[in-house]
Amino acid sequence: MMIPETIDAARSGDTGAFALIVEQYRQSVFRICIRILGDSDEAEDAVQETFVRAWQSLKGYDPHYSIATWLRTIACRLCYDVLRRRTRRRQYEQDACRQGSMDSGNPESLRMSRELESLFRKAASGLSPMQRTVFVLAEIEQLPSDEVRRITGWSAAQIKSNLYIARKKVRKTIEEEL
């Protein structure tokens, strides 16, 4: 967890303190972006843009909220915008999604992780941007519903209905594959 002094120093313009925030939260922001976007290049761009926007609006950060929640909010909204643009342009997801942080020395475990990731990509490709965002935050990241609501800015009813539909679609895809 970040110490408040580091956040205060960053809010005062200390780039070194902000670098510590980036270092601590970069991996978790990337994990959310890669899972929502499904493309490592787009996810990397979203991570960088997340921290650029965070730096630009750091003075407006409300310390009553977790810095992690604030960064996730920025990242999710960026990813949601990317997905909406992608949908408008009718682009399809790329199949080459590799999660750089797979840390397993066991080849069988690594193979299973890749198969699960591939299955998730296939299941998630059938979800709308809103369903996918809610599914990643609630099911993959296992965030509580109130935090998902804060991050997305959507109502509890929107989250509940989109999560229900997403679970149903993912379950159907997985059952068809197995």
C-alpha positions as a Python dict, from the first residue, in 0.01 Angstrom:
ca = {
    (1, 'M'): (0, 0, 0),
    (2, 'M'): (123, 352, -81),
    (3, 'I'): (221, 574, 206),
    (4, 'P'): (24, 899, 206),
    (5, 'E'): (344, 1105, 210),
    (6, 'T'): (449, 961, -127),
    (7, 'I'): (111, 1047, -276),
    (8, 'D'): (125, 1397, -125),
    (9, 'A'): (476, 1448, -263),
    (10, 'A'): (362, 1337, -608),
    (11, 'R'): (61, 1570, -587),
    (12, 'S'): (306, 1852, -515),
    (13, 'G'): (492, 1777, -839),
    (14, 'D'): (764, 1539, -717),
    (15, 'T'): (832, 1320, -1023),
    (16, 'G'): (1038, 1077, -816),
    (17, 'A'): (742, 1011, -587),
    (18, 'F'): (517, 963, -889),
    (19, 'A'): (771, 718, -1034),
    (20, 'L'): (731, 512, -715),
    (21, 'I'): (354, 509, -765),
    (22, 'V'): (400, 399, -1127),
    (23, 'E'): (644, 128, -1020),
    (24, 'Q'): (407, -7, -757),
    (25, 'Y'): (88, -7, -967),
    (26, 'R'): (211, -57, -1323),
    (27, 'Q'): (171, -436, -1321),
    (28, 'S'): (-183, -433, -1179),
    (29, 'V'): (-290, -164, -1429),
    (30, 'F'): (-135, -367, -1713),
    (31, 'R'): (-315, -681, -1594),
    (32, 'I'): (-652, -505, -1613),
    (33, 'C'): (-574, -349, -1952),
    (34, 'I'): (-455, -675, -2112),
    (35, 'R'): (-761, -860, -1987),
    (36, 'I'): (-1003, -598, -2109),
    (37, 'L'): (-834, -523, -2441),
    (38, 'G'): (-689, -866, -2522),
    (39, 'D'): (-393, -714, -2707),
    (40, 'S'): (-58, -654, -2540),
    (41, 'D'): (38, -355, -2758),
    (42, 'E'): (-293, -180, -2695),
    (43, 'A'): (-269, -268, -2326),
    (44, 'E'): (80, -120, -2304),
    (45, 'D'): (-43, 199, -2471),
    (46, 'A'): (-336, 214, -2229),
    (47, 'V'): (-104, 170, -1931),
    (48, 'Q'): (116, 456, -2047),
    (49, 'E'): (-184, 677, -2117),
    (50, 'T'): (-329, 587, -1775),
    (51, 'F'): (-21, 716, -1598),
    (52, 'V'): (5, 1023, -1822),
    (53, 'R'): (-354, 1112, -1735),
    (54, 'A'): (-294, 1030, -1369),
    (55, 'W'): (4, 1268, -1361),
    (56, 'Q'): (-195, 1541, -1535),
    (57, 'S'): (-487, 1513, -1295),
    (58, 'L'): (-302, 1417, -977),
    (59, 'K'): (-380, 1749, -810),
    (60, 'G'): (-750, 1660, -838),
    (61, 'Y'): (-703, 1316, -679),
    (62, 'D'): (-921, 1272, -370),
    (63, 'P'): (-709, 1106, -98),
    (64, 'H'): (-1024, 965, 64),
    (65, 'Y'): (-1020, 700, -210),
    (66, 'S'): (-758, 437, -271),
    (67, 'I'): (-493, 535, -527),
    (68, 'A'): (-532, 183, -671),
    (69, 'T'): (-905, 238, -729),
    (70, 'W'): (-836, 578, -886),
    (71, 'L'): (-577, 430, -1125),
    (72, 'R'): (-808, 138, -1211),
    (73, 'T'): (-1083, 387, -1287),
    (74, 'I'): (-862, 575, -1531),
    (75, 'A'): (-740, 251, -1691),
    (76, 'C'): (-1088, 97, -1725),
    (77, 'R'): (-1234, 409, -1879),
    (78, 'L'): (-946, 426, -2126),
    (79, 'C'): (-989, 59, -2215),
    (80, 'Y'): (-1364, 101, -2249),
    (81, 'D'): (-1306, 390, -2491),
    (82, 'V'): (-1062, 176, -2692),
    (83, 'L'): (-1317, -106, -2711),
    (84, 'R'): (-1591, 131, -2825),
    (85, 'R'): (-1364, 275, -3096),
    (86, 'R'): (-1267, -77, -3198),
    (87, 'T'): (-1633, -175, -3222),
    (88, 'R'): (-1718, 134, -3426),
    (89, 'R'): (-1437, 53, -3667),
    (90, 'R'): (-1552, -312, -3667),
    (91, 'Q'): (-1207, -441, -3589),
    (92, 'Y'): (-1171, -787, -3449),
    (93, 'E'): (-947, -882, -3159),
    (94, 'Q'): (-607, -1021, -3237),
    (95, 'D'): (-545, -1380, -3130),
    (96, 'A'): (-192, -1314, -3007),
    (97, 'C'): (-246, -1214, -2645),
    (98, 'R'): (41, -1301, -2419),
    (99, 'Q'): (45, -1212, -2056),
    (100, 'G'): (402, -1115, -1977),
    (101, 'S'): (377, -1198, -1612),
    (102, 'M'): (311, -1572, -1636),
    (103, 'D'): (550, -1693, -1374),
    (104, 'S'): (570, -2068, -1377),
    (105, 'G'): (867, -2293, -1422),
    (106, 'N'): (641, -2594, -1472),
    (107, 'P'): (575, -2655, -1845),
    (108, 'E'): (243, -2829, -1778),
    (109, 'S'): (123, -2540, -1563),
    (110, 'L'): (236, -2291, -1828),
    (111, 'R'): (51, -2487, -2099),
    (112, 'M'): (-266, -2493, -1890),
    (113, 'S'): (-237, -2119, -1823),
    (114, 'R'): (-207, -2054, -2195),
    (115, 'E'): (-506, -2276, -2271),
    (116, 'L'): (-714, -2098, -2008),
    (117, 'E'): (-605, -1759, -2141),
    (118, 'S'): (-697, -1869, -2495),
    (119, 'L'): (-1035, -1995, -2375),
    (120, 'F'): (-1095, -1668, -2192),
    (121, 'R'): (-1006, -1465, -2504),
    (122, 'K'): (-1252, -1668, -2708),
    (123, 'A'): (-1526, -1632, -2448),
    (124, 'A'): (-1460, -1261, -2397),
    (125, 'S'): (-1465, -1187, -2770),
    (126, 'G'): (-1841, -1247, -2767),
    (127, 'L'): (-1901, -990, -2493),
    (128, 'S'): (-1992, -626, -2544),
    (129, 'P'): (-1735, -374, -2416),
    (130, 'M'): (-1949, -307, -2109),
    (131, 'Q'): (-1999, -677, -2033),
    (132, 'R'): (-1630, -747, -2080),
    (133, 'T'): (-1522, -461, -1854),
    (134, 'V'): (-1758, -568, -1576),
    (135, 'F'): (-1662, -936, -1615),
    (136, 'V'): (-1289, -864, -1594),
    (137, 'L'): (-1324, -642, -1288),
    (138, 'A'): (-1571, -860, -1097),
    (139, 'E'): (-1467, -1212, -1196),
    (140, 'I'): (-1102, -1195, -1302),
    (141, 'E'): (-979, -918, -1072),
    (142, 'Q'): (-1236, -1020, -808),
    (143, 'L'): (-1314, -665, -706),
    (144, 'P'): (-1616, -602, -484),
    (145, 'S'): (-1922, -463, -662),
    (146, 'D'): (-1897, -123, -492),
    (147, 'E'): (-1543, -82, -626),
    (148, 'V'): (-1653, -192, -974),
    (149, 'R'): (-1926, 72, -951),
    (150, 'R'): (-1674, 341, -848),
    (151, 'I'): (-1430, 241, -1122),
    (152, 'T'): (-1683, 230, -1405),
    (153, 'G'): (-1924, 497, -1288),
    (154, 'W'): (-2214, 267, -1382),
    (155, 'S'): (-2517, 194, -1166),
    (156, 'A'): (-2545, -121, -957),
    (157, 'A'): (-2827, -239, -1184),
    (158, 'Q'): (-2614, -193, -1499),
    (159, 'I'): (-2328, -383, -1341),
    (160, 'K'): (-2552, -663, -1215),
    (161, 'S'): (-2731, -716, -1547),
    (162, 'N'): (-2413, -695, -1757),
    (163, 'L'): (-2231, -931, -1524),
    (164, 'Y'): (-2521, -1178, -1540),
    (165, 'I'): (-2520, -1173, -1922),
    (166, 'A'): (-2141, -1195, -1937),
    (167, 'R'): (-2130, -1495, -1702),
    (168, 'K'): (-2398, -1668, -1906),
    (169, 'K'): (-2213, -1610, -2236),
    (170, 'V'): (-1876, -1713, -2092),
    (171, 'R'): (-2027, -2027, -1937),
    (172, 'K'): (-2187, -2120, -2270),
    (173, 'T'): (-1858, -2071, -2459),
    (174, 'I'): (-1665, -2277, -2206),
    (175, 'E'): (-1924, -2557, -2213),
    (176, 'E'): (-1905, -2567, -2593),
    (177, 'E'): (-1526, -2591, -2580),
    (178, 'L'): (-1519, -2866, -2319),
}
